[in-house]
Amino acid sequence: HMRAQLLSFSTGSSQVPSGGFRFLQPELFTIQRVGVTDRFPAAHTCANTLDLPEYTSKEVLEQHLRFALEETGDSFGLR
């Protein structure tokens, strides 16, 4: 379920196109590091880009990412 939330958060769709990731529009899916630690992850769905801050630990990353996914999960009809 979390993978579908992450995909929806990043691309606007909770499913991979039937032909695979190469059929995403635009084709490239990017995870971009952001040099701040006091923000939550952000997404640019029209560009299939996830901005991921450089957190101090894996635990902080997971906590912030889960929060972002749960708070925006209904944005594209997932709830």
C-alpha positions as YAML, in Angstrom:
chain: A
units: angstrom
residues:
- id: 1
  name: HIS
  ca: [0.00, 0.00, 0.00]
- id: 2
  name: MET
  ca: [2.85, 2.42, 0.79]
- id: 3
  name: ARG
  ca: [4.36, 1.90, -2.68]
- id: 4
  name: ALA
  ca: [1.07, 2.93, -4.29]
- id: 5
  name: GLN
  ca: [0.94, 5.98, -2.02]
- id: 6
  name: LEU
  ca: [4.50, 6.94, -2.94]
- id: 7
  name: LEU
  ca: [3.80, 6.47, -6.64]
- id: 8
  name: SER
  ca: [0.64, 8.57, -6.40]
- id: 9
  name: PHE
  ca: [2.41, 11.26, -4.36]
- id: 10
  name: SER
  ca: [5.21, 11.49, -6.93]
- id: 11
  name: THR
  ca: [3.41, 10.98, -10.23]
- id: 12
  name: GLY
  ca: [-0.30, 11.57, -9.62]
- id: 13
  name: SER
  ca: [-1.14, 7.94, -10.42]
- id: 14
  name: SER
  ca: [-1.25, 5.04, -7.96]
- id: 15
  name: GLN
  ca: [-0.48, 2.50, -10.70]
- id: 16
  name: VAL
  ca: [2.40, 2.02, -13.10]
- id: 17
  name: PRO
  ca: [1.27, 2.28, -16.73]
- id: 18
  name: SER
  ca: [0.42, -1.13, -18.23]
- id: 19
  name: GLY
  ca: [3.62, -1.08, -20.29]
- id: 20
  name: GLY
  ca: [5.82, -0.21, -17.31]
- id: 21
  name: PHE
  ca: [7.65, 2.87, -16.10]
- id: 22
  name: ARG
  ca: [8.92, 3.65, -19.59]
- id: 23
  name: PHE
  ca: [5.37, 4.70, -20.48]
- id: 24
  name: LEU
  ca: [5.21, 7.40, -17.80]
- id: 25
  name: GLN
  ca: [4.69, 10.87, -19.20]
- id: 26
  name: PRO
  ca: [7.20, 12.43, -18.88]
- id: 27
  name: GLU
  ca: [9.25, 9.25, -19.08]
- id: 28
  name: LEU
  ca: [11.78, 10.05, -16.37]
- id: 29
  name: PHE
  ca: [11.03, 9.50, -12.67]
- id: 30
  name: THR
  ca: [13.45, 11.51, -10.54]
- id: 31
  name: ILE
  ca: [14.29, 11.57, -6.86]
- id: 32
  name: GLN
  ca: [16.05, 14.85, -6.22]
- id: 33
  name: ARG
  ca: [18.06, 15.53, -3.07]
- id: 34
  name: VAL
  ca: [17.33, 18.82, -1.36]
- id: 35
  name: GLY
  ca: [20.00, 20.30, 0.92]
- id: 36
  name: VAL
  ca: [17.65, 21.17, 3.78]
- id: 37
  name: THR
  ca: [16.49, 19.04, 6.69]
- id: 38
  name: ASP
  ca: [13.59, 21.05, 8.09]
- id: 39
  name: ARG
  ca: [11.07, 20.32, 5.32]
- id: 40
  name: PHE
  ca: [8.87, 17.44, 4.36]
- id: 41
  name: PRO
  ca: [9.27, 15.63, 1.04]
- id: 42
  name: ALA
  ca: [7.62, 17.44, -1.86]
- id: 43
  name: ALA
  ca: [6.49, 16.22, -5.25]
- id: 44
  name: HIS
  ca: [6.08, 17.72, -8.69]
- id: 45
  name: THR
  ca: [3.59, 15.32, -10.26]
- id: 46
  name: CYS
  ca: [3.66, 16.93, -13.70]
- id: 47
  name: ALA
  ca: [7.41, 16.23, -13.85]
- id: 48
  name: ASN
  ca: [7.38, 12.88, -11.93]
- id: 49
  name: THR
  ca: [9.85, 14.34, -9.44]
- id: 50
  name: LEU
  ca: [10.21, 13.73, -5.71]
- id: 51
  name: ASP
  ca: [12.19, 16.31, -3.73]
- id: 52
  name: LEU
  ca: [13.72, 14.50, -0.78]
- id: 53
  name: PRO
  ca: [15.51, 16.52, 1.94]
- id: 54
  name: GLU
  ca: [18.79, 15.21, 3.32]
- id: 55
  name: TYR
  ca: [17.59, 14.00, 6.71]
- id: 56
  name: THR
  ca: [19.93, 13.12, 9.56]
- id: 57
  name: SER
  ca: [18.87, 9.47, 9.74]
- id: 58
  name: LYS
  ca: [16.87, 6.78, 7.98]
- id: 59
  name: GLU
  ca: [14.31, 6.92, 10.80]
- id: 60
  name: VAL
  ca: [13.70, 10.65, 10.29]
- id: 61
  name: LEU
  ca: [13.39, 10.07, 6.54]
- id: 62
  name: GLU
  ca: [10.82, 7.33, 7.06]
- id: 63
  name: GLN
  ca: [8.85, 9.39, 9.60]
- id: 64
  name: HIS
  ca: [8.67, 12.47, 7.35]
- id: 65
  name: LEU
  ca: [7.90, 10.48, 4.22]
- id: 66
  name: ARG
  ca: [5.10, 8.52, 5.93]
- id: 67
  name: PHE
  ca: [3.60, 11.76, 7.22]
- id: 68
  name: ALA
  ca: [3.70, 13.36, 3.76]
- id: 69
  name: LEU
  ca: [2.11, 10.29, 2.15]
- id: 70
  name: GLU
  ca: [-0.63, 9.98, 4.78]
- id: 71
  name: GLU
  ca: [-1.51, 13.69, 4.72]
- id: 72
  name: THR
  ca: [-1.72, 13.91, 0.92]
- id: 73
  name: GLY
  ca: [-3.02, 10.40, 0.21]
- id: 74
  name: ASP
  ca: [-6.49, 11.54, -0.74]
- id: 75
  name: SER
  ca: [-5.26, 14.20, -3.14]
- id: 76
  name: PHE
  ca: [-5.64, 11.80, -6.06]
- id: 77
  name: GLY
  ca: [-8.53, 9.73, -4.75]
- id: 78
  name: LEU
  ca: [-6.66, 7.11, -2.72]
- id: 79
  name: ARG
  ca: [-8.84, 7.42, 0.40]
...
